[in-house]
């Protein structure tokens, strides 16, 4: 299994998740979507797995800085367009485990999903 963590390098939650993975000897690749971007097909896949509502981080600074017009009447199409234009609106991290994803960082969820990989 190839594990890829998606996020931005300077995010505190990303730093915690990376530290957890490293302390548990879990190998992973890191994809900084602020630098490397994010493909629409990948976001569509994530959205089909967990729903766009889970992926969109409404408490992010980037989302709060949007105009009221952009925040109103959000639907899947509009939310995906916003996340692709400004990927920092995606909840972090997204951990891609090939057949599923984990969104956000909770040590107990990581332990349950990844604990047997050593």
Short mmCIF file of the C-alpha atoms (twelve columns), coordinates in Angstrom:
data_MODEL
# 
_entry.id   MODEL 
# 
loop_
_atom_site.group_PDB 
_atom_site.id 
_atom_site.type_symbol 
_atom_site.label_atom_id 
_atom_site.label_alt_id 
_atom_site.label_comp_id 
_atom_site.label_asym_id 
_atom_site.label_seq_id 
_atom_site.Cartn_x 
_atom_site.Cartn_y 
_atom_site.Cartn_z 
_atom_site.pdbx_PDB_model_num 
ATOM 1   C CA . UNK A 1   0.000   0.000  0.000   1 
ATOM 2   C CA . UNK A 2   1.249   3.454  -0.884  1 
ATOM 3   C CA . UNK A 3   0.209   6.087  1.628   1 
ATOM 4   C CA . UNK A 4   0.123   9.698  0.523   1 
ATOM 5   C CA . UNK A 5   -0.556  12.609 2.835   1 
ATOM 6   C CA . UNK A 6   -2.065  15.684 1.197   1 
ATOM 7   C CA . UNK A 7   -1.894  19.081 2.831   1 
ATOM 8   C CA . UNK A 8   0.350   22.096 3.235   1 
ATOM 9   C CA . UNK A 9   3.768   21.987 4.835   1 
ATOM 10  C CA . UNK A 10  3.342   24.717 7.446   1 
ATOM 11  C CA . UNK A 11  0.004   23.482 8.864   1 
ATOM 12  C CA . UNK A 12  0.185   22.546 12.562  1 
ATOM 13  C CA . UNK A 13  -2.177  19.594 12.100  1 
ATOM 14  C CA . UNK A 14  -0.038  18.301 9.235   1 
ATOM 15  C CA . UNK A 15  3.021   18.542 11.490  1 
ATOM 16  C CA . UNK A 16  1.257   16.488 14.191  1 
ATOM 17  C CA . UNK A 17  0.090   13.865 11.698  1 
ATOM 18  C CA . UNK A 18  3.543   13.591 10.138  1 
ATOM 19  C CA . UNK A 19  5.117   13.215 13.581  1 
ATOM 20  C CA . UNK A 20  2.625   10.450 14.415  1 
ATOM 21  C CA . UNK A 21  3.363   8.574  11.189  1 
ATOM 22  C CA . UNK A 22  7.114   8.898  11.668  1 
ATOM 23  C CA . UNK A 23  6.992   7.823  15.321  1 
ATOM 24  C CA . UNK A 24  5.031   4.721  14.262  1 
ATOM 25  C CA . UNK A 25  7.413   3.918  11.388  1 
ATOM 26  C CA . UNK A 26  4.696   4.352  8.759   1 
ATOM 27  C CA . UNK A 27  6.174   5.214  5.371   1 
ATOM 28  C CA . UNK A 28  4.323   7.844  3.375   1 
ATOM 29  C CA . UNK A 29  4.695   10.353 0.582   1 
ATOM 30  C CA . UNK A 30  3.801   14.001 1.141   1 
ATOM 31  C CA . UNK A 31  1.962   16.090 -1.448  1 
ATOM 32  C CA . UNK A 32  1.816   19.824 -0.736  1 
ATOM 33  C CA . UNK A 33  -1.198  20.911 -2.727  1 
ATOM 34  C CA . UNK A 34  -0.390  24.562 -2.247  1 
ATOM 35  C CA . UNK A 35  2.834   23.971 -4.218  1 
ATOM 36  C CA . UNK A 36  1.933   20.972 -6.395  1 
ATOM 37  C CA . UNK A 37  -1.769  21.655 -6.912  1 
ATOM 38  C CA . UNK A 38  -4.586  19.143 -6.860  1 
ATOM 39  C CA . UNK A 39  -6.293  17.436 -9.792  1 
ATOM 40  C CA . UNK A 40  -10.067 17.703 -10.175 1 
ATOM 41  C CA . UNK A 41  -10.316 13.914 -10.605 1 
ATOM 42  C CA . UNK A 42  -8.627  13.313 -7.253  1 
ATOM 43  C CA . UNK A 43  -10.955 15.751 -5.486  1 
ATOM 44  C CA . UNK A 44  -13.939 14.077 -7.188  1 
ATOM 45  C CA . UNK A 45  -12.735 10.706 -5.925  1 
ATOM 46  C CA . UNK A 46  -12.346 11.968 -2.384  1 
ATOM 47  C CA . UNK A 47  -15.743 13.596 -2.534  1 
ATOM 48  C CA . UNK A 48  -17.350 10.342 -3.651  1 
ATOM 49  C CA . UNK A 49  -15.693 8.556  -0.701  1 
ATOM 50  C CA . UNK A 50  -16.509 10.960 2.139   1 
ATOM 51  C CA . UNK A 51  -18.609 13.802 0.715   1 
ATOM 52  C CA . UNK A 52  -17.603 17.350 -0.117  1 
ATOM 53  C CA . UNK A 53  -19.016 18.577 3.208   1 
ATOM 54  C CA . UNK A 54  -16.326 16.615 5.088   1 
ATOM 55  C CA . UNK A 55  -13.554 17.897 2.818   1 
ATOM 56  C CA . UNK A 56  -14.473 21.595 2.939   1 
ATOM 57  C CA . UNK A 57  -12.943 23.277 5.980   1 
ATOM 58  C CA . UNK A 58  -15.396 26.063 6.752   1 
ATOM 59  C CA . UNK A 59  -13.306 27.183 9.704   1 
ATOM 60  C CA . UNK A 60  -10.220 27.804 7.567   1 
ATOM 61  C CA . UNK A 61  -8.956  31.347 7.210   1 
ATOM 62  C CA . UNK A 62  -9.219  31.018 3.435   1 
ATOM 63  C CA . UNK A 63  -12.904 30.070 3.619   1 
ATOM 64  C CA . UNK A 64  -13.722 32.832 6.117   1 
ATOM 65  C CA . UNK A 65  -12.042 35.377 3.836   1 
ATOM 66  C CA . UNK A 66  -14.360 34.502 0.948   1 
ATOM 67  C CA . UNK A 67  -17.044 36.995 0.007   1 
ATOM 68  C CA . UNK A 68  -20.470 36.332 1.453   1 
ATOM 69  C CA . UNK A 69  -21.664 35.549 -2.075  1 
ATOM 70  C CA . UNK A 70  -19.113 32.727 -2.393  1 
ATOM 71  C CA . UNK A 71  -20.063 31.284 1.000   1 
ATOM 72  C CA . UNK A 72  -23.806 31.343 0.392   1 
ATOM 73  C CA . UNK A 73  -25.750 28.487 -1.136  1 
ATOM 74  C CA . UNK A 74  -22.834 26.126 -1.322  1 
ATOM 75  C CA . UNK A 75  -23.435 22.977 -3.285  1 
ATOM 76  C CA . UNK A 76  -21.044 20.267 -4.406  1 
ATOM 77  C CA . UNK A 77  -20.149 21.941 -7.715  1 
ATOM 78  C CA . UNK A 78  -19.430 25.312 -6.101  1 
ATOM 79  C CA . UNK A 79  -17.531 23.790 -3.164  1 
ATOM 80  C CA . UNK A 80  -15.305 21.702 -5.445  1 
ATOM 81  C CA . UNK A 81  -14.536 24.722 -7.626  1 
ATOM 82  C CA . UNK A 82  -13.557 26.713 -4.521  1 
ATOM 83  C CA . UNK A 83  -11.368 23.888 -3.176  1 
ATOM 84  C CA . UNK A 84  -9.598  23.484 -6.512  1 
ATOM 85  C CA . UNK A 85  -9.015  27.231 -6.794  1 
ATOM 86  C CA . UNK A 86  -7.855  27.506 -3.174  1 
ATOM 87  C CA . UNK A 87  -6.808  24.075 -1.873  1 
ATOM 88  C CA . UNK A 88  -6.085  25.493 1.580   1 
ATOM 89  C CA . UNK A 89  -9.872  25.224 2.071   1 
ATOM 90  C CA . UNK A 90  -9.545  21.434 2.145   1 
ATOM 91  C CA . UNK A 91  -9.554  19.976 5.636   1 
ATOM 92  C CA . UNK A 92  -6.087  18.713 6.521   1 
ATOM 93  C CA . UNK A 93  -4.561  16.285 6.264   1 
ATOM 94  C CA . UNK A 94  -6.106  13.985 3.708   1 
ATOM 95  C CA . UNK A 95  -4.395  10.632 4.055   1 
ATOM 96  C CA . UNK A 96  -4.876  8.538  0.930   1 
ATOM 97  C CA . UNK A 97  -4.673  4.812  1.695   1 
ATOM 98  C CA . UNK A 98  -5.431  3.683  -1.887  1 
ATOM 99  C CA . UNK A 99  -8.855  2.189  -1.100  1 
ATOM 100 C CA . UNK A 100 -10.011 4.870  1.359   1 
ATOM 101 C CA . UNK A 101 -9.046  8.212  2.831   1 
ATOM 102 C CA . UNK A 102 -8.771  9.646  6.307   1 
ATOM 103 C CA . UNK A 103 -9.645  13.337 6.643   1 
ATOM 104 C CA . UNK A 104 -8.216  15.299 9.549   1 
ATOM 105 C CA . UNK A 105 -5.908  13.940 12.215  1 
ATOM 106 C CA . UNK A 106 -7.016  11.929 15.213  1 
ATOM 107 C CA . UNK A 107 -4.373  9.654  16.712  1 
ATOM 108 C CA . UNK A 108 -6.892  6.946  17.636  1 
ATOM 109 C CA . UNK A 109 -8.244  6.827  14.058  1 
ATOM 110 C CA . UNK A 110 -4.711  6.634  12.660  1 
ATOM 111 C CA . UNK A 111 -3.867  3.862  15.130  1 
ATOM 112 C CA . UNK A 112 -6.922  1.854  14.149  1 
ATOM 113 C CA . UNK A 113 -6.308  2.324  10.407  1 
ATOM 114 C CA . UNK A 114 -2.503  2.043  10.373  1 
ATOM 115 C CA . UNK A 115 -1.422  0.340  13.569  1 
ATOM 116 C CA . UNK A 116 -0.848  -3.032 11.943  1 
ATOM 117 C CA . UNK A 117 1.435   -1.760 9.168   1 
ATOM 118 C CA . UNK A 118 4.769   -2.137 10.985  1 
# 
